[in-house]
């Protein structure tokens, strides 16, 4: 499916809580190592990633989340498509990739995930724990 045809609903406050739930589950996994690796050597922690790099980071984070909290992620993706979980699971498999691609290319996603990433680093996601706020 062409992503230009995939429409997902606008983000709402509930999406923040869904993402926090997903990330808190993923935090017990390899997510911290992924985030540290993506930040390079720590000297570029405030540099905003370009579109391609952001897409790569988003896919790695979503992949890790899928592994450790697939059910929560599935519910969120269904919600973004305004579908019930049952409808989402019965849909064409391309809906998953299309939705992730829309998330990765939406300006609001970049803004949200960049802020979340920077907050993550400030509250304990950095290698040294010496990053300033």
N, C-alpha and C positions, 0 to 999 in steps of 0.2 A: 504494500500500500504506500502511496506517495504521502509523505508526512504533511504536505500542504493540505491534504484532504482530512488528516486526523485532527480533530479538534478536541482538546481537553479543556475542562472547565477552568476558570480562573482559580488561583490559589486562595484559600481562606485560612482563618486562624486554626481550624481543625487540622489543616495540613501541617502546620508547624508542630502540633502535638504528635501527629502521625510520624513525622520525620524524627522528632526527638525520641519517640518510642523505638523506632527502627535503629537510630544511631546509638541509643543507650544499650540496646541488645548487641549491636555490632561492636561497641566499645570494648566488650569482653573478648573480642576476637582479634583478628590481625589488622583491624582498621587503623589503629594508631601507627603501626609500622608502615602502612600504605600512605597515610597522610605525611609522615615524616619523610619517607622516600620521595614523595611528590614535591616536597618543599625544597629539595636540593640540599645544599650544605648549611641551610639555616640563615644565610646572609641575604636571601631574597624572599623572606617570609611575607613581606608586604607587597611584593610585586604581583599584580593581577595577571593570571595566566591568559594566554591568547585563546581564541576559540577552539583550536585543535587540541591544545593541552588541556583546556577545561573539559572538553568532551572525553578525553582519555581519563582524566581524574574522576569524572562523574561515572564513567563505565566501571572503573576499578572499585569505586566506593559502592556503587549499586550491586556489583558482582559479589563483593564481600557481604553486603547486607543480605543479598539473596540467599547466600549460603547459611547464614546464622539466624535469619529472621524472615524467611521466605513467605510465611503466612501473613505477617504484618505488611510486608511489601506488596504482596498480591492484593490485599484488601485496599491499600492505598492506591495502587494502579487502577483497580476497578472503580474506586471512588472518583479518581481524576477523569475517568471516561464516563462518569454518571451511569455506571452499571452495577448491578448486584454482583456479589462474588460468583454466584452460579452463572450469571450471564457472561461475566468476564472469562471464566474458565471454559465456557462453551464457545467462545469467540475464536476467530481465526488466530493462529499463533503469532501472526505478524503484529497483532495489537500490542504485544509486549515490547517488541523492538521499536515499533512506531512511537509508542508512548515514551519510552526512554529517550528516543531521539528528539522528540518534542521537548522533553524536560531539559535535555542537554543543550538545546539551541534557543530556549526561551530566555530573554533578557532577565526576567524576574527570577529564574532559576539561578542564573549566574550571580546575580546580586545576593540572593538568599544563601546559596552555598558558599560564596566567598566570605560573607559575613560569618556564617557558621564555622567555616574553616579557621578564620582569624580568631574567633572566640575560642574555638577548640584549642588552638595553639596557646592562647593566653591563659587558659585555665588548666593547663597540664598536658597538652599534646606535644609540647616541644621536647627535643632531645635533652637539652640542658636544664630546662625549667627556668631559664633566665630571661626569656623574652619579656619585653616590657609591654605594658598595656597601651 
